[in-house]
Every structure is written in C-alpha cells, then in structure tokens.
Amino acid sequence: MPFALVPVWDGARLEVEVLHPWGPLGGSCREPVVAGCFRYLRGQGIAAWCCRYNTRGVGASETGGVAAWLATPSQRNERDVRDLLSVVEHALKEAASAAAAQQGSSSCRRRLWLVGYSHGSLVACRALQLLQERLPAIDPGAELAGVVAIAPPLGLICSLFLDATASFRPFAQLGRAAAVVTAAAGANQPPARLAILGTCDNFTSCEQLRAALGDKEEEDEHEEGGGGGVQVRLLEGADHFFVGRVREVVECVSAFILEAEAKARARGRRRDKLEEEDQSG
C-alpha cells in the first residue's frame, strides 16, 4: 500500500479507509464504488494515505464460502471490526513514519476518515466507538475526522442477517449532545457524518434511513459549529449498485470531505486566535 505524501493542510494530513460490500455476496475492494473513491481521493491529492482492502470472506479466504454463511452476525461483526482496527493501526503507523521522514512533517496531525459502501458502511459505523476510544493509544497525533456511509443496508432482511440496525446505531447516535459534551471538554468536534442513498435502493428505503437516523439528520448544513448532525444525500433514481451513477457518488464523498475539512480548519484558526488573545490579555 504505497504512500503519496501531499501538501500539509494547516498541519494535518488525511488518511482514508475505504470499506467494501459483503464478501460472500461478491463484494471486494475492486467493486466500482470502492475503487472509484479510492482512486479519486488518492489521485486528486485529497488523502495522503488511502487504503482499500479485502476483508475475510472474499474469494477463497479461510472464512469465505460456507463458513461465512454459518457464522453468526455477532461473530462476523466482531471479526470485521477487529480487522478494521488492525488496518487503521497499521496505516497510521506507516503514515507517521512516512511523515517523519519528510523534513518538517513529523508533527503533522493525522485525520482519519472512514468511507464504507453497503456492508462496509455497517463495519465502519460499528467501529466508531472503539476507534474513538483506542485512537489516542494507537497514535496520539490522530483523530477520527469523519465517516461516510454509502447505501447502508438497513432493510428487514439485512437487519436480521447482518444485525444492521445495531451496527448503524453508533453512526446515528453521535448527535448534538455529543457535540456539546465535546465542546465543554475543550476537545475536537465529533466526527462529521454523511449518508448517501439512492432513492431506488434495493435494500433500504429513504424512510428506513430516516427512521434509523431519528432526529439526527442535519437540518442546517451551514451551521457554524458543524459536526452536529448527519448530512444526507439522496440520489434520485439510483439503485443500491449505483449503475451509471458511480461518479456522482465519488463526487459527493470528495466534496463532503473537503467541506468538512475546510470547516475544521476554520474552527482551528478561530480557536488559535482566541488562545492568542487570552495569552496577550
């Protein structure tokens, strides 16, 4: 997984993990949406490190085939989250080493983004709490910047077979209350969140997505604080596989990441200015 170090954005570099649909049903890191996000984010220099990987259950892996179907949802979920944490830890360590090798970059903050498609979005959402708890130990210079859930499968069958409702819950519950607590503690904002869904999705209806989000859907996307709610992008007429619409999905993802990072930099500059004023006062 080679690095392509890009210019530092206000002392931060972006690291992006792209997760694919469920392996036993044909999902892999070569899937068009996953490959499109990976190539664009890396090729346009948005991410210093962009990683896609095949989870267990893809192809002839030891947990593929019949074994993948016989495993319980909790077994699959625990395994997938554990593997994601391992990949994140490896990626952040490699990123820190590569940045340290470049003069003047050793102190760069690393902002982690998770981009999951279909079942990959459920893995990313389920890992949120553990990532926030473990990131300081893995890399003190890293923070979880945001999560993008593309076509999360939330229908009844997916909820029963993949435990989708429970997996998606951490994504929905990082709401405004968390933003208030975080601000009071003087820490960073909660991760920015985006959900993308086609209005003709084969596994999730727009109503099911809204029900899963509850009242956490972002009402004012231009709120100064940012990070409080979930932004939702509905692609009219698109199905779960985004046939003929992959480019739109990739553009939605990249635009959201760039917008969220611009807001984060603006908050950082305001915070630095206030600290300078306090010190001079």
C-alpha angles and dihedrals in degrees: 000000000000125000126234104191112208133191115294115255106216091321096315137104125199122232116191129194116196116200125200136218122276112303100218089060093051101275118147141148088270092065109125098243092047093044091046094053092044095050096043098047091047097037095050092049093243093127126043088202124023120178134186122175140175113252123217110282095048116122115324097345117143092253094046130097117026093353091063092053094046095051116099119245091250091052092050094044094049091048094047094048092047091051092048091052090051092051092047092050091050092046095049093048091050090046092051092049093048092047092048089054090059112077113252095009102091093096096051117131115234116221113199124211127188118205113184129180122203108320088004089065090057091052091050092048094047091051095053100095095043091048093052090049097046104036095085090056094043095047123352089200094058133087134180103251103179152327130228118198111197115195097337108202103235103153123122097266092048091048091053098041101034100026085237097166094057092042093053095045098085089055092053097042098057088095140145093294088063089049091054093049092047093049091048090053091052092239132127124292118270114267117287112246135205129179119196121194136167113231089230096046112158095221108027131042123209088247092054091051092050091047091051091051094046109186093339097096109117111255097183111035091182096055109142096234096048125185095073103108142018119271113217127204116192116195107209113234095359120134130212092276095047092226107199090357103080093110091056091053092049091049091050091052096047094044091051093049092048092048093048092048091049089054091047092052091048091052090049092052091049090049092049091049092051091049091051091050091050092050094047091045 
